Amino acid sequence: MELRSRRLDGPARGIIMTMLGAVLFSLMPLWVRSVQPPFAPAMVFYRALLGSATMAVLVLGLPAYRAQLRELLRRPRLLALLAGMGACMGTSTLFYFLALTHTTVAKALLLSYTSPIYVAILGPLVLKEPSHRLTWVAVALGLTGIACITEPQHLLTVQSSEAIGILAGLLSGLGFGGVFLFGRYLAPHVSSLVRVMAGGTVVSLLMLPWMFQTDLSFLTHNFLWLALLGIVCMAIPFALFFQGQSYIPAQASSLISLLEPVCGIFIGYLAFGETLSPLAGLGAALILISTYLAGRTAGGP
């Protein structure tokens, strides 16, 4: 069933796909702030459910993908890897929300974006992808940029009560790193649409207990916003990320994804009138440099 492997001879294509996916992910606040009441676990559940359902319609409607699904049922190892990827997608989100409730937003955001560190360390071991000498420079610049965006003064003091939040933030970053590693490993074997469908299905199952804390009116009242979260801010960007991984290494993909908070700054400024501080602007510039270096490591221009 193995799909024809794509050589990494079109890195620019993978870079553009990953950047576009990051831009779409950054639109999430537009729809999240429209959901009422703002119950995060239910939003995560319906986002995953509607996103995976959209992918299922596409996958089941095309004979080639149906054949791939039938073959997957005879490949328990690939099914286990898909389940692992979905578990990383779900737990990373769960731990991120847990971090938000036990520490500051700045620390939760910074720790959740430590995924490039884990990918840089584990990529050469798990995927046998050589580590580029610019990778660690890009990682350092990217994390420094995130720290600037979240304002360093909010990162320097740590309360004893924040221990759970900090641990959850680190686990969230590790989970996001796992998504990139699993996705890259599966790239030659499973199409991007099937990976998104499988991952979203696993997330929906993980979040199912929280769904029962809301009634049907939550879905009907917020259906448009939840559909946008599921399709525009999950299904399409993850499909772009996973398709891009056919052309660029996991290390480059995780670094380019740091473009998301940069776009988030400008969305907050344009849509919500949030302050665009000089320090945040510096952080955005550092992340853009990091993204450029990541493109160089992937063989881009």
N, C-alpha and C positions, 0 to 999 in steps of 0.2 A: 504493500500500500504506500510505501515511502514515496513522497513526492519527489520530483526531479530537483536535486539540489541546485540552488542558485549560487554561483560564484560571487564573491565579494568584489565584483568588478564595476559596480555602480554605486559607490558610497554616497555620492551626491544625492541619489534618489532616496537612500535610507535616511540621510541627514534631513532632507526636506520633509519626509514623512514624519519623522520624530518631532521636528520643530512644529509642524502643523498640529500634531497630536497634543503637544504641550500647550499650544495656544488654545485649543478647544477645551482642555482640562481647566485652563485658567478662567473660563467663562462660568465655572460652577457657582461662584458667589451670586451671580445675577439671578439664578433660579433658586438657590438655597434660601436667600433672603425673601423670596416671594412665597415660600411654603409656610402655611399657618395651620395649626401651631407648629413651631420649629422643633419637632421631635426627631433628633438626629438618627437614632437606630432605625426608625421606620423609613426615613429618607434613604438610608443606605440599602435597606431591604428592597424597597420599590425601585430604586435606581438600578440595582443589580437585576431584579426580576424583569423590568421592562427592557433593559439593555440586552439581556440574554435572550428574551423572547423575540426581539427584533432580529437578532442574529439567527435564531432558530428558523424564523420564517424564510430568511435568505438561504440558509444551509439546506433546509429540507425541500426548498423549491428548486434546487439545482441537482441534476442527476450525479454529477461528479462528486459533489459534497456528500450526497446520500451514500454513494459507494465508499467514500472515505470513512463515514461513520460506521458502516457495516464492517469494514476492515478493522477499525479501531476496537470493536468489540472482541476481536480475536487477538488483540495486542495488549494484554493486561499491564505490561510495563509502561506503555505510553499512556494508558488510562490512569495509572498511578501517578505519573508525572503531571498529567493534566490536573488531577485532583490536588496535587501538591501546589501547583501554580495557583489554582483557585483558592486554596487555603491561605496562601500568602497574600492574595488580593484581599480576602476577607479579614484576616487577622491584622493586617497592616492598618486597615481602616478602623477596626475595633480599638486597637491599641492607640491610634491617633486620637480618637475621641476620648479614650480613657486619660491620655496625657493632657488633653485640653481641660479636663475636669479636676486634675490634681496638680497642675503646674501652670505657669503663665503661657499665653498663646505664643510668645516669642520663643520660649524654650521648646515647646511642643513642635513648633514649625521647624526650628533648626535641627532638632533631633530626628524628626521624620525625614529630613532631607540628607541624612548621613548615608543613604543607600549607595552613593557612588564609592564610598570607602569600602563597604563590604564587597561590592562588585569588583573593585580594583584588586582586592586581596584574593577573593575566591575565583574570579574569572580565569586566571591562568591555571588554577588547580582543577577546577571543575570542568571548564570548557576547553582547556588547553589553548587558550588564546594568549599570544605573547603580550606582555605588558610593555606599553610604549613609554619612553622616558618622559614624555610630556604629560602622561596621565596624572601623575601625582601633583604636578604643577597646576593642572586644570582642577583637580579635586580641591587643592588648597585655596585657589582663587574662588571657586564656586562656593565653598563653605564660608569663606570670609565674606563674600557677597551676601549670602543668606543672613549672616550675623549682622551685617550693616543694615539690611532691610528690616530686621526684627529689632533694631536699636540695641547696641551692646549694653547700655545701662540696665536693660531688663534681664540680662543674662548673667550678670556678675554676682548677684546675691542668690543664695540657695537656702531655702528653709528645710528643716528636718521633715516637715509634712509633705514635701515635694518628692520624696524618694520614689513613691509609686509612680508618680507622673513622669519622672525622668527615666525610670526603667521602662515604662510603657512607651515613651518616645523613642528610646533606643530600639526596642523590639519592633516598633512601627517602621523605623528605618530599615531594620533587618528584613522585615516582611516585604517592603518595596524592593529591596535588593533581590530577594528571592523571585519576585515577579520577573525582573529583567533576566536573571540567570535561567530560570525554568523556560521562559519564553524564547530565549536565544537557543537553548538546547533543543527545544521542540521545533524550531523554525524549519529544518529540512524535512521534518516528518509529518507535521500537522499544519494545515492552512491557518492563516490568521483569523478568519471568521470562526472556524471551529474552536480555536483557542479562546476567543472572546466568549463564545456561547458556553463552553465548558466552564471557564473561570467564573462567569456571571452566575451560572447555575449553582456552583459550589458556594459562592458568596450568599446567594439567596437562602440556601439551606442552613448556612451558619447563622444567618440573621433571623431565621424564621421565628424563634421564640419571642423576639422583640415585636414582631408584627402583631402579635395578639394583644399587645398593650394599646393598640389603637382600633377604632372601628372602621367600617367601610367608608364612612363619610370623609375620613382623612384622605383616602385615595380619590374619591369622586370630586372632592372640593379642590384638590391640588393636582389633578391628573395632568394638566398641561405642563406644569412646572416639573413634576416627577418624570414625565415622558422626555422632556428636554434634558433633564439630568441623566436619564438612562441612555438616551440615544446620542445626544450631542456631546455629553460630558462623560460617557463611559464607553458605549459600544464603538462609536466611530474613532475616538482617539486611541483606544486600546488596539483596535484593528490596524490603525496607522503605525502605532508603536511596534506591534508584532510583525507587520509586514516589513517595516523598516529594518527589523532585526535580521532579515534575510540578506541584508547588504552591509550592515555595520556591526562591529563587535558590541557585546553587552556593556563594556566599559564606556564606550562612546555614547551609547544610547542612554545610559543612566545620567551621564553628565549633561547631555543636550536637554534632557527632561527638566533640568534646573531653569530652563527658560520660562517655565510655568509661573513661578513667583514674580518674575520680571513683568510678565504680561499682567499678572494680578495687581501689581502696583498701579499701572496705568488704567486698568479697569476700575479700580477703587477710586482713582482720581477723577475719571471722566463720568462714571455712573453714580458714584455716591458722594462726590465732593470731598473725599478724604485728602489729607495733607500729603503732599509729595515733598518730603524733606531732602535736603542736600545729601545727607548720609545715605538715605534710601537710594537716591540717584547714583551715588558712588557704588553702592552694592549692586545695583542693576548693571552698571558698567563692568564691574568685575565678573559678574555672571556671564555677560555677553562675551568677554574675553575668554572665560572658561569654555563657553560653548564653541568659540572659534577654535581653541586648542583641541577640543574634543573632535571637531571636524577634521583637524589635521591628523590626529591619531587614527581616524577612520580612513584616511587616504583621500579626504576631500580636498578642495582647492585651497 
